[in-house]
């Protein structure tokens, strides 16, 4: 537990690895390259899964330290919205005008330009008029934004099942896992009809990823009783790999939410000499996640659709990391300072009986 608070752990490494995996997976899609994956998931989805498993654990721990609804939502908003708002504003007022194929006056008058700003409110909008229309993967400006409303919904679910308690009952958290998994299974295999869209997000896509967050939350709730062991994590990883290799056709992606959060958090809790130093300059992972997709589309556009997957990945990564560090130091870190002040104020009020 002490390593979680002092950052003497591998969490920063895992977040940056997750951001890199998302970049790699999107490079495959944006160049029309060969898609790779792990345990039934595309490589970009694996990156999102790592983010969600880590977030489920750490966000639940934050709730347990300060079980105040207003404080919790305020702190989560400070973590999400400042960097997101900056990314959206830069996209609309800088990237869009540079890459649009329509006259600027028409670009700014187009309703799609105005509605793109809805991303600041976690309402996903992916297109800007005339932007990236000639790319291999046309029109999409920032496909990464789909996961942010899903994550925020997970925050709300966690505090809802806590029902005023400092620590949600493990059975309630486990039940939520199975409800989300069952909804995803019903949506993808049993249901017929058009997409169900909630707040701009496909229900099936959302519920396919949410169980990883809630499983991370369950591991947090059970951390005093369920110890993370390397040999168990390794056995899980080898078992999933064996199923993927030797049981073709098995829907392995349907069971990964049970095992992958345990594997991820076992690595995260460890304190590996090299890996634990990945955060010494800051945590660029969220900024990398926000900026990488539009950077990739811009590079593809500049190249005339002539970049390979490898070239796009290794051109994008340092640019996204640099923007991520700027976002961290000038937006996210100051917001974290506000979060700390809010936490102290909440603790003081509780001690005074307010």
C-alpha positions in Angstrom: 0.0 0.0 0.0 2.8 2.4 0.8 4.2 2.0 -2.7 0.9 3.1 -4.2 1.1 6.5 -2.4 4.9 7.1 -2.9 4.9 6.1 -6.7 7.5 3.5 -5.9 5.6 1.2 -8.2 5.1 0.3 -11.8 1.9 2.2 -12.4 3.5 5.0 -14.4 5.2 2.5 -16.6 1.9 0.6 -17.2 0.0 3.8 -18.1 2.7 4.8 -20.6 2.8 1.3 -22.0 -1.0 1.4 -22.4 -0.7 4.7 -24.3 1.9 3.2 -26.6 -0.3 0.2 -27.3 -3.2 2.5 -28.2 -0.9 4.4 -30.6 0.4 1.1 -32.1 -3.1 -0.2 -32.6 -4.4 3.0 -34.1 -1.4 3.1 -36.4 -2.4 -0.2 -37.8 -5.9 1.0 -38.5 -4.9 4.5 -39.8 -2.4 3.1 -42.3 -4.5 0.1 -43.4 -1.9 -2.2 -41.9 -2.1 -5.7 -40.5 -4.0 -5.8 -37.2 -2.4 -7.5 -34.2 -3.9 -8.4 -30.9 -3.7 -10.3 -27.7 -6.1 -12.7 -26.0 -8.9 -11.9 -28.5 -8.6 -8.1 -28.3 -7.0 -5.7 -30.8 -3.8 -4.1 -29.6 -5.4 -0.7 -29.1 -8.1 -2.3 -27.0 -5.5 -4.0 -24.9 -4.1 -0.5 -24.1 -7.6 0.7 -23.1 -8.1 -2.4 -21.0 -4.9 -1.6 -19.1 -6.0 2.0 -18.5 -9.4 0.8 -17.2 -8.1 -1.9 -14.9 -5.6 0.5 -13.3 -8.2 3.3 -13.1 -10.8 0.9 -11.5 -8.4 0.1 -8.7 -7.0 3.6 -8.1 -10.3 5.5 -8.4 -11.9 3.1 -5.9 -9.1 3.7 -3.5 -9.6 7.4 -3.9 -13.2 7.0 -3.0 -12.3 5.0 0.1 -9.9 7.7 1.3 -12.5 10.4 0.9 -16.1 9.0 0.6 -17.7 12.3 -0.2 -19.8 12.4 -3.4 -19.1 16.1 -4.1 -15.4 15.8 -3.4 -15.1 12.6 -5.4 -16.8 14.0 -8.6 -15.0 17.3 -8.3 -11.6 15.5 -8.1 -12.4 13.2 -11.0 -13.6 16.1 -13.1 -10.3 18.0 -12.4 -8.4 14.9 -13.6 -10.4 14.5 -16.8 -11.7 17.9 -18.1 -8.8 20.5 -18.1 -6.6 18.4 -20.4 -9.5 17.3 -22.5 -10.8 20.8 -22.9 -7.4 22.0 -24.1 -7.1 19.2 -26.6 -10.5 19.8 -28.0 -10.0 23.6 -28.3 -6.6 23.1 -30.0 -8.2 20.6 -32.4 -11.0 22.9 -33.4 -9.1 26.2 -33.7 -5.6 25.0 -34.8 -5.6 21.5 -36.3 -8.9 21.9 -38.1 -8.2 25.1 -39.9 -4.8 23.8 -41.0 -6.1 20.5 -42.5 -9.6 21.4 -43.7 -10.3 21.3 -47.4 -13.2 23.8 -47.1 -12.9 27.6 -46.8 -12.3 28.8 -43.3 -15.4 30.8 -43.2 -17.4 27.7 -44.1 -15.4 25.6 -41.7 -16.3 27.8 -38.7 -19.9 28.2 -39.7 -20.5 24.5 -40.1 -22.6 22.9 -37.3 -20.1 20.0 -37.1 -17.4 22.5 -36.0 -19.6 23.7 -33.2 -20.8 20.3 -32.1 -17.2 19.0 -31.9 -16.8 21.2 -28.9 -19.3 18.8 -27.2 -16.4 16.5 -26.6 -15.5 18.8 -23.7 -18.7 17.5 -22.1 -17.8 13.9 -22.9 -20.3 13.8 -25.7 -18.3 12.1 -28.5 -18.1 13.8 -31.9 -15.5 12.6 -34.3 -15.6 14.7 -37.5 -14.7 18.2 -38.4 -15.8 19.6 -41.8 -13.2 18.8 -44.5 -10.6 17.5 -42.1 -8.7 14.3 -43.1 -11.3 13.5 -45.8 -8.5 12.0 -48.0 -6.8 9.8 -45.4 -6.7 6.1 -45.5 -9.1 6.1 -42.5 -11.1 9.2 -43.6 -12.8 11.9 -41.6 -12.1 10.7 -38.0 -10.3 13.4 -36.1 -9.9 11.8 -32.7 -11.2 8.3 -32.4 -9.7 7.9 -28.9 -12.4 10.1 -27.3 -15.0 7.3 -27.2 -13.6 5.8 -24.0 -13.8 9.0 -21.8 -17.6 9.0 -21.2 -17.4 5.3 -20.5 -14.7 5.9 -17.9 -16.7 8.7 -16.3 -19.8 6.5 -16.2 -17.7 3.9 -14.3 -16.8 6.6 -11.7 -20.5 7.2 -11.2 -21.3 3.5 -11.0 -18.7 3.0 -8.3 -20.0 5.7 -6.0 -23.6 4.6 -6.7 -23.1 1.0 -5.5 -21.2 2.3 -2.5 -24.5 3.8 -1.3 -23.0 6.2 1.2 -20.5 3.6 2.4 -16.7 4.1 2.6 -16.2 0.7 1.0 -18.7 -0.9 -1.4 -19.7 -4.5 -0.5 -17.6 -6.9 -2.6 -20.7 -8.8 -3.7 -22.2 -5.6 -5.1 -19.1 -4.9 -7.1 -18.9 -8.5 -8.3 -22.6 -8.4 -9.3 -22.0 -5.2 -11.2 -19.2 -7.0 -13.1 -21.5 -9.8 -14.2 -24.3 -7.4 -15.1 -22.1 -5.4 -17.4 -20.6 -8.6 -18.9 -24.1 -10.0 -19.4 -25.2 -6.8 -21.1 -22.2 -6.9 -23.4 -22.9 -10.6 -24.2 -26.6 -9.9 -24.9 -25.8 -6.9 -27.1 -23.2 -8.7 -29.2 -24.7 -12.1 -29.6 -28.4 -12.3 -28.7 -29.8 -8.9 -29.5 -31.2 -7.9 -33.0 -31.8 -4.4 -34.2 -30.0 -1.1 -34.5 -27.3 0.2 -32.3 -28.3 1.5 -28.9 -26.5 4.9 -28.4 -26.3 6.5 -25.0 -24.6 9.9 -24.7 -23.0 9.4 -28.1 -21.6 6.0 -27.1 -22.5 2.5 -28.4 -23.9 0.5 -25.5 -22.1 -2.7 -26.7 -18.8 -1.0 -27.0 -19.2 0.6 -23.5 -20.2 -2.6 -21.7 -17.4 -4.6 -23.3 -14.8 -2.5 -21.6 -16.5 -1.5 -18.3 -16.1 -4.9 -16.6 -12.3 -4.3 -16.6 -12.7 -1.1 -14.6 -15.1 -2.8 -12.2 -12.9 -5.8 -11.8 -10.1 -3.5 -10.9 -12.4 -1.9 -8.3 -13.2 -5.3 -6.9 -9.5 -6.1 -6.4 -9.2 -2.8 -4.5 -12.2 -3.6 -2.3 -10.7 -7.1 -1.6 -7.1 -6.0 -1.2 -7.0 -6.8 2.5 -8.1 -10.4 1.8 -6.9 -11.1 -1.7 -3.1 -10.7 -2.2 -1.7 -10.3 -5.6 0.9 -13.0 -6.4 3.3 -13.1 -9.3 3.0 -16.9 -9.8 -0.8 -16.6 -10.1 -0.5 -13.7 -12.5 2.0 -15.6 -14.6 -0.2 -18.7 -14.6 -3.2 -16.6 -15.7 -1.2 -15.1 -18.6 0.2 -18.4 -19.7 -3.2 -20.0 -19.5 -4.8 -17.3 -21.6 -2.0 -17.6 -24.1 -2.4 -21.4 -24.3 -6.1 -21.1 -24.9 -5.5 -18.6 -27.7 -2.9 -20.8 -29.3 -4.3 -24.2 -28.9 -8.1 -23.8 -28.7 -9.0 -22.0 -31.9 -12.5 -20.6 -32.0 -12.7 -20.2 -28.2 -14.2 -16.8 -27.4 -11.2 -15.9 -25.2 -12.1 -12.2 -25.2 -15.2 -13.1 -23.2 -13.2 -14.2 -20.1 -10.3 -11.8 -20.1 -12.1 -9.3 -17.8 -11.8 -12.0 -15.1 -8.0 -12.4 -15.3 -6.4 -9.4 -17.0 -7.0 -6.9 -14.2 -5.3 -9.3 -11.7 -2.3 -9.5 -14.1 -2.2 -5.8 -14.7 -2.4 -4.9 -11.0 0.2 -7.5 -10.0 2.6 -5.8 -12.4 1.5 -2.3 -11.2 2.0 -3.1 -7.5 5.5 -4.3 -8.1 8.5 -2.0 -7.7 10.8 -2.9 -10.5 14.1 -0.9 -10.4 13.9 0.4 -14.0 10.1 0.4 -14.5 9.3 2.4 -11.4 11.3 5.3 -12.7 9.1 5.9 -15.7 7.3 8.7 -13.9 10.4 10.7 -12.8 9.7 13.4 -15.4 5.9 13.3 -15.0 3.0 11.2 -16.3 2.4 12.0 -20.0 0.0 9.0 -20.5 -3.3 10.9 -20.5 -2.0 13.6 -22.8 -0.5 10.9 -25.1 -3.9 9.2 -25.2 -5.7 12.5 -26.0 -3.3 13.9 -28.7 -2.0 10.8 -30.4 -4.9 10.1 -32.8 -5.0 13.6 -34.3 -1.2 13.6 -34.6 -1.4 10.3 -36.4 -4.0 11.5 -38.8 -2.0 14.7 -39.4 1.1 12.7 -40.2 -0.8 10.4 -42.5 -2.2 13.4 -44.3 1.2 15.1 -44.6 2.7 11.9 -46.1 -0.1 11.4 -48.7 -1.1 8.1 -47.0 2.4 6.7 -47.6 3.5 5.9 -44.0 3.8 2.4 -42.8 2.5 1.2 -39.4 6.0 1.1 -37.9 6.9 4.6 -39.2 3.7 6.1 -38.0 4.0 4.6 -34.6 7.6 5.8 -34.0 6.9 9.2 -35.4 3.8 9.7 -33.3 5.1 8.4 -30.0 7.7 11.1 -29.2 5.4 13.9 -30.4 2.5 12.6 -28.3 4.8 12.1 -25.3 6.1 15.7 -25.5 2.6 17.1 -25.7 1.6 14.7 -22.9 4.4 16.1 -20.7 3.3 19.7 -21.4 -0.3 18.7 -20.6 0.9 17.1 -17.4 3.1 20.0 -16.1 0.8 22.9 -17.2 -2.7 21.4 -16.7 -2.9 18.0 -15.0 -0.4 18.5 -12.3 -1.9 21.9 -11.2 -5.3 20.2 -11.2 -3.9 17.5 -9.0 -2.8 20.2 -6.6 -6.4 21.4 -6.4 -7.5 17.8 -5.9 -5.2 17.6 -2.9 -6.6 20.8 -1.4 -10.2 19.5 -1.9 -9.3 16.3 -0.2 -7.8 18.1 2.8 -10.8 20.4 3.0 -13.1 17.4 3.0 -11.1 15.6 5.7 -11.2 18.7 7.8 -14.9 19.0 7.5 -15.4 15.4 8.5 -13.2 15.8 11.5 -15.2 18.9 12.6 -18.5 16.9 12.1 -19.7 19.0 9.2 
